[in-house]
Amino acid sequence: MKQLKKSPHRALLVASALILFLPHSSLRAQGPGLFDFFFARKNSPTDPLFAGLSLTGFSGVWGFRAGGALNFNNGDNGSGQNDPYSYRCDKYQCRYYGGQSYDYGYGLPIGVSGWTVDADLILAPFRTLPIAKSILLGFSPYAFVGIGGQGVTPSSAPDTSRATWSYGVGVHHDVLGWLGISAEARTRRSLHSDSVIAIGSKRNWEFRAGLAISFGGPHQESVATTATGVIMPIEAAELDHFETAESAARITARVLDRAEGLVETVYVPGGTDQNMGFDAAGFVQYVFAQEDVSLPRTAHAMAELGEEVSTKVGSLRPGDLLFFGNDGKNIDHVAIFAGHDRIIHSTASGGGVRYDLLGDGPRGEWFTQHLVTARRIVAEGKARPHVHHDDSRGEGELDPPDQAPSSNRWREE
């Protein structure tokens, strides 16, 4: 084999550069990462034990890993004593031969007698499938292929370094969520080898065990409990699809547009139809249903949904529901807040669907004084349950007409 005529210090410098540069340049924009501290050796007590570090970045099921490992000695074996770790390397692998007298000493209390460096492409098919990981009791298997190098660096002999390609399999298991353990097996072959992929003997395989620390996750998970009691993760991307301020604004805008298009529709007790007419709750139920937001049939039942909103100036948003009571306490009327103190509703005292201005004139004063509560039904893109008890009427009993002062005009601007 043609030996490379370069110093061990230069080889270590190149290995360190690969370890430090590749993660920062290639992994910065990738997904959740793993920082590994591991030990590795081949299946022989005469082979050196390597200690190393690696950094992995994932995007979906694919990952990129860069890392390296070193074998250390005590640094004082340069006196010509037989070295227990002496090697001869060909284009396929490095083999142990006892009785050699290479000097590994560097004049330091610790020396480096071997190194490896690798850059691997990883495929972890079950990493993003929580159900599959549950079936496998939390284990996530993976396979990898990579390129790198390894070398033995005796101080009294030429450096024996070679470029390699490798492949193998492994498995990862989360212990504490952010802390995991891993085990894998790798076989290395020289880049100059023209042999086909082969499993080889146990002696050809390098075995590795390590601790992995997760970091840099770009997304969070919520959990939901199924009817069988199994807790399943819900990806943040799924929540964002339904619960964003932007989607809430779009739904609210469409609700108000539909309500505006129903102005002058007549008031009918118990009405829920555009052609026949609406009562107060029927009108609100109808316009929200057009946006796939299902609301109950009566005002006092609607008040059990959503999140409570202060009725103070500046707290209300367009699309909020305002609830009124003829006695000022028990809810029997509902309107949609349209902004700038305006409400749109189907009102018996007003003759049908119309706008009213809170605090303006006798009608506006009546609604201001009889306002009981407000609820935000469309909050971050979906209706949220919130309990508000009202035992004033029996279940299924419809709301009575409002008793606000009547208006002589069909619509007030």
LOZA-130935 format. One line per field, with one value per residue (C-alpha): residue in one letter; z, y, x. Coordinates in Angstrom, 2 decimals. Layout:
<atoms>
type = A,...
pz = Z,...
py = Y,...
px = X,...
</atoms>
This chain:
<atoms>
type = M,K,Q,L,K,K,S,P,H,R,A,L,L,V,A,S,A,L,I,L,F,L,P,H,S,S,L,R,A,Q,G,P,G,L,F,D,F,F,F,A,R,K,N,S,P,T,D,P,L,F,A,G,L,S,L,T,G,F,S,G,V,W,G,F,R,A,G,G,A,L,N,F,N,N,G,D,N,G,S,G,Q,N,D,P,Y,S,Y,R,C,D,K,Y,Q,C,R,Y,Y,G,G,Q,S,Y,D,Y,G,Y,G,L,P,I,G,V,S,G,W,T,V,D,A,D,L,I,L,A,P,F,R,T,L,P,I,A,K,S,I,L,L,G,F,S,P,Y,A,F,V,G,I,G,G,Q,G,V,T,P,S,S,A,P,D,T,S,R,A,T,W,S,Y,G,V,G,V,H,H,D,V,L,G,W,L,G,I,S,A,E,A,R,T,R,R,S,L,H,S,D,S,V,I,A,I,G,S,K,R,N,W,E,F,R,A,G,L,A,I,S,F,G,G,P,H,Q,E,S,V,A,T,T,A,T,G,V,I,M,P,I,E,A,A,E,L,D,H,F,E,T,A,E,S,A,A,R,I,T,A,R,V,L,D,R,A,E,G,L,V,E,T,V,Y,V,P,G,G,T,D,Q,N,M,G,F,D,A,A,G,F,V,Q,Y,V,F,A,Q,E,D,V,S,L,P,R,T,A,H,A,M,A,E,L,G,E,E,V,S,T,K,V,G,S,L,R,P,G,D,L,L,F,F,G,N,D,G,K,N,I,D,H,V,A,I,F,A,G,H,D,R,I,I,H,S,T,A,S,G,G,G,V,R,Y,D,L,L,G,D,G,P,R,G,E,W,F,T,Q,H,L,V,T,A,R,R,I,V,A,E,G,K,A,R,P,H,V,H,H,D,D,S,R,G,E,G,E,L,D,P,P,D,Q,A,P,S,S,N,R,W,R,E,E
pz = 0.00,-0.80,2.46,2.82,3.75,6.09,9.77,12.31,13.42,9.91,9.75,13.08,11.92,8.79,10.88,13.35,10.51,9.07,12.46,13.22,9.78,8.37,11.17,11.18,7.41,6.51,9.53,10.50,8.36,8.99,11.42,14.96,15.88,17.94,19.73,20.39,22.70,21.88,22.25,19.35,18.68,16.50,17.72,19.20,22.58,20.77,18.77,20.18,21.92,20.31,22.04,19.84,19.20,16.38,15.39,13.40,11.74,10.52,7.96,8.04,7.78,6.29,8.32,7.90,10.50,10.90,13.61,14.59,17.28,18.78,20.53,23.30,25.01,27.99,25.85,27.50,25.46,23.17,24.83,22.42,24.50,22.60,21.77,22.33,19.54,16.44,12.99,9.38,6.87,3.34,1.05,2.85,6.57,9.32,11.15,14.57,14.86,18.28,19.11,17.15,18.68,17.14,19.34,19.96,22.32,21.74,24.97,26.46,29.26,26.71,23.10,20.12,18.50,16.14,14.68,12.56,10.90,9.06,7.20,6.92,5.17,7.43,6.65,9.70,8.19,11.47,13.00,12.04,12.64,16.35,15.86,14.35,17.15,19.69,18.06,18.27,22.00,21.35,19.22,15.92,13.57,10.89,8.16,6.90,4.29,4.40,3.55,5.85,6.89,9.57,10.55,12.97,13.96,15.56,16.16,15.04,11.78,8.73,9.26,8.00,6.88,4.34,2.91,3.47,2.67,5.08,5.69,8.57,10.69,14.08,16.50,18.66,21.76,23.63,27.39,28.69,25.51,25.16,26.22,24.23,23.74,20.49,19.21,15.74,13.65,10.80,8.32,6.56,3.19,1.44,-1.30,-3.41,-2.95,-6.02,-4.09,-3.96,-0.82,1.53,5.06,5.98,9.25,12.74,12.68,9.92,11.88,14.19,17.03,18.68,21.72,22.84,24.50,22.34,23.37,21.25,20.49,18.11,17.46,15.20,16.12,19.24,19.83,21.69,22.76,22.41,24.19,22.13,23.31,24.18,26.41,24.07,23.99,20.43,19.45,17.38,15.20,15.70,11.93,12.27,15.05,13.05,10.19,12.41,15.08,13.59,13.89,10.11,9.72,12.50,10.71,7.42,9.05,10.89,7.71,5.84,8.72,8.73,4.95,5.08,7.90,5.92,2.98,5.19,6.35,6.02,6.33,8.45,12.07,12.62,16.07,15.81,12.28,10.98,7.22,4.92,2.90,5.87,8.33,11.53,15.23,17.00,17.63,14.30,12.45,14.28,13.92,10.18,9.30,11.34,9.86,6.41,7.70,9.21,12.75,14.44,17.11,19.24,18.63,21.44,22.73,26.25,24.83,22.59,25.69,26.80,23.92,23.22,25.61,27.76,26.56,28.55,27.40,28.09,25.25,23.22,24.34,21.77,18.25,15.15,15.11,18.90,20.13,22.53,24.76,26.21,28.68,28.86,32.64,32.42,33.90,32.02,28.41,25.74,22.84,20.82,18.33,16.35,17.13,13.87,15.21,16.13,18.73,16.05,16.36,13.64,14.71,14.00,16.40,17.02,18.18,15.02,12.57,11.33,10.59,11.10,12.63,15.99,17.60,21.26,23.48,20.72,21.30,23.29,21.48,21.80,25.49,26.11,24.57,26.48,29.77,29.13,27.95,30.04,28.58,25.45,23.96,21.30,19.30,16.53,18.49,16.48,13.78,15.61,18.16,21.63,24.40,27.49,30.10,31.05,33.03,32.59,34.23,33.54,31.01,30.23,27.63,24.08,24.93,22.31,23.09,23.55,21.47,22.72,24.49,23.28,22.28,18.77,15.81,13.25,10.63,9.06,9.20,10.97,9.38
py = 0.00,3.47,5.34,8.97,11.11,13.55,14.26,12.93,16.49,17.42,14.41,15.33,18.93,17.79,15.48,18.27,20.64,18.15,17.60,21.30,22.67,20.20,20.48,24.27,24.69,21.88,21.46,25.00,25.15,21.60,20.19,18.83,17.86,15.20,15.65,12.26,11.19,7.63,4.84,2.55,-0.41,-3.48,-6.96,-7.70,-6.88,-5.96,-3.20,0.33,1.85,5.14,7.96,10.46,13.13,13.62,16.11,15.11,17.25,15.81,16.97,14.51,10.97,12.08,13.19,14.27,13.42,14.55,13.27,11.82,9.83,9.46,6.73,8.01,6.55,7.62,9.44,7.92,4.77,6.10,4.17,1.27,-0.96,-3.27,-1.41,-3.48,-1.51,-1.92,-2.08,-2.80,-1.50,-2.55,-1.12,-3.05,-2.66,-2.18,-5.38,-5.82,-7.30,-7.67,-7.27,-4.09,-1.21,1.87,4.92,6.86,9.34,13.07,14.24,14.85,12.97,11.91,10.89,10.04,6.68,6.55,8.59,8.29,10.89,10.33,12.18,10.06,10.26,8.70,7.27,6.83,5.72,5.56,8.77,10.82,8.01,7.98,4.98,2.90,3.93,2.90,-0.52,-0.80,0.15,3.54,2.32,4.05,2.01,3.69,2.92,5.06,5.34,7.71,8.69,9.52,8.40,6.61,6.37,5.07,7.62,6.10,8.74,6.58,5.32,6.78,7.82,5.17,7.01,6.04,7.41,5.15,4.69,2.89,1.71,0.27,0.15,1.47,2.11,5.11,5.14,8.22,7.89,11.30,12.98,15.15,12.36,9.15,6.16,4.68,1.62,0.87,-1.29,-0.01,-1.64,0.38,-0.20,1.68,4.09,2.34,-1.02,-2.43,-5.16,-5.28,-4.61,-7.57,-8.25,-9.67,-11.28,-9.93,-8.72,-6.26,-4.57,-1.60,-1.42,1.79,2.82,6.34,8.96,11.41,14.84,16.34,20.05,22.69,21.26,23.75,22.52,21.58,18.87,18.82,15.65,14.34,11.39,8.95,7.07,4.11,6.25,6.24,9.57,10.57,13.50,16.31,18.11,21.86,22.27,20.63,23.04,26.01,24.99,25.59,27.98,31.09,34.69,34.94,32.16,33.69,37.05,35.45,33.59,36.72,38.80,36.25,35.98,39.75,39.82,37.14,38.95,42.20,40.42,39.38,42.90,43.55,39.84,39.73,38.63,35.36,33.69,30.40,31.23,29.76,30.21,33.06,32.73,32.48,34.77,34.54,34.99,36.30,32.94,31.49,34.37,33.95,30.18,30.48,32.87,30.96,27.64,28.96,28.95,25.45,26.80,24.88,26.77,25.68,26.82,29.34,32.39,31.07,27.83,29.79,31.57,28.25,28.40,30.48,32.40,35.23,38.73,41.94,44.30,47.35,49.69,48.32,44.71,43.61,42.52,42.23,38.80,38.54,37.59,39.91,38.44,40.41,39.77,41.38,41.45,42.36,39.01,35.97,35.66,35.61,37.64,37.52,39.87,39.95,42.78,44.55,47.07,50.76,50.01,48.55,45.26,43.32,41.05,39.86,41.83,41.66,45.29,46.36,44.30,42.00,41.89,45.32,47.31,49.08,51.41,50.71,53.72,55.73,56.79,54.86,51.58,51.83,52.73,49.75,47.27,48.80,48.53,44.96,43.55,40.47,39.03,38.64,35.57,35.13,32.13,32.38,32.36,31.47,29.82,27.58,27.56,26.73,25.26,27.36,26.68,29.38,28.12,29.61,27.72,30.36,28.23,24.60,22.70,23.23,26.33,29.04,32.61,35.17,38.40,41.28,44.12,47.02,50.23,49.85,51.71,53.64,53.01,49.63,50.26,52.79,53.77
px = 0.00,1.20,1.69,0.75,3.73,2.18,2.51,0.02,-0.63,-1.77,-4.09,-5.62,-6.03,-7.91,-10.12,-10.91,-11.76,-14.23,-15.84,-16.18,-16.97,-19.49,-22.08,-22.08,-22.19,-24.58,-26.83,-27.66,-30.79,-31.93,-34.45,-34.18,-30.64,-28.87,-25.57,-23.92,-21.12,-20.09,-17.57,-16.66,-14.42,-14.21,-15.08,-11.65,-10.07,-6.84,-8.53,-8.37,-11.36,-12.36,-14.22,-15.97,-18.56,-21.04,-23.71,-26.80,-29.45,-32.76,-35.27,-38.13,-36.80,-33.47,-30.52,-26.91,-24.30,-20.72,-18.44,-15.13,-13.36,-9.89,-7.93,-5.66,-2.61,-0.55,2.00,5.10,5.60,8.31,11.17,11.12,8.84,6.54,3.34,0.17,-1.55,0.60,-0.98,-0.27,-2.75,-3.60,-6.22,-9.00,-8.34,-5.77,-4.69,-3.12,0.37,1.99,5.63,6.30,8.22,6.60,6.89,3.66,5.22,4.82,6.45,3.01,1.19,-1.42,-1.05,-3.23,-2.68,-5.67,-8.51,-11.63,-13.83,-17.12,-19.87,-23.02,-26.38,-29.03,-32.46,-34.73,-38.08,-40.03,-38.71,-41.80,-44.33,-45.30,-47.59,-44.77,-42.42,-45.06,-45.32,-41.52,-41.62,-40.06,-37.14,-36.37,-34.15,-32.07,-29.55,-26.70,-23.98,-21.05,-17.50,-14.63,-11.21,-9.23,-5.63,-3.05,-0.43,2.69,5.37,8.28,6.74,5.00,1.39,-1.04,-4.16,-6.76,-9.96,-12.96,-16.58,-18.86,-22.36,-24.31,-27.44,-28.42,-31.25,-32.17,-34.36,-35.59,-35.14,-36.25,-37.48,-34.37,-31.99,-31.63,-29.39,-28.16,-26.34,-25.07,-22.78,-20.59,-18.28,-15.58,-14.01,-11.25,-12.26,-9.61,-11.31,-13.03,-14.88,-18.65,-20.67,-20.31,-21.41,-18.00,-16.98,-17.52,-13.93,-14.82,-17.61,-17.19,-19.71,-20.75,-22.85,-23.62,-25.79,-27.76,-29.06,-31.85,-31.81,-33.10,-36.56,-38.41,-41.81,-43.69,-46.20,-49.48,-51.20,-54.71,-56.28,-58.31,-61.36,-59.12,-56.92,-53.92,-52.11,-51.26,-49.03,-50.52,-48.01,-47.85,-48.31,-51.74,-52.71,-51.46,-53.76,-56.80,-55.57,-54.03,-55.04,-55.10,-57.69,-59.80,-59.78,-60.85,-63.74,-64.87,-64.79,-66.91,-69.39,-69.91,-70.27,-72.97,-74.73,-74.65,-76.25,-79.21,-80.11,-83.88,-84.73,-87.90,-88.05,-89.93,-90.14,-88.28,-87.10,-83.86,-84.23,-83.27,-86.47,-88.84,-87.05,-84.99,-85.23,-82.10,-80.42,-81.54,-79.86,-76.53,-76.65,-77.29,-74.43,-71.85,-72.99,-72.03,-68.43,-68.70,-68.94,-71.75,-73.69,-76.67,-80.21,-80.75,-78.92,-78.50,-77.02,-74.64,-73.37,-71.89,-69.39,-66.33,-64.14,-65.38,-64.55,-64.74,-67.49,-65.31,-64.43,-61.54,-61.93,-64.50,-63.56,-65.72,-67.34,-67.74,-71.21,-73.01,-75.71,-78.60,-81.37,-84.80,-84.40,-80.71,-79.65,-80.95,-79.82,-82.53,-81.08,-77.84,-76.18,-72.94,-70.54,-69.64,-67.11,-67.37,-70.11,-72.39,-74.24,-76.07,-78.91,-82.42,-84.56,-88.30,-88.40,-86.59,-88.65,-85.88,-82.16,-80.63,-77.80,-78.07,-75.55,-74.85,-75.50,-77.14,-80.75,-83.34,-82.69,-78.93,-79.22,-81.53,-79.11,-76.17,-78.04,-79.23,-75.90,-75.09,-71.88,-69.77,-68.12,-65.45,-66.62,-64.04,-60.78,-57.68,-59.71,-62.17,-64.97,-63.74,-65.94,-66.46,-69.13,-71.59,-74.56,-78.02,-80.87,-83.51,-85.40,-85.95,-83.94,-85.20,-87.25,-86.70,-85.71,-88.48,-88.48,-86.38,-88.20,-86.08,-87.86,-89.23,-87.81,-89.81,-87.14,-86.41,-82.66,-80.53,-77.30
</atoms>
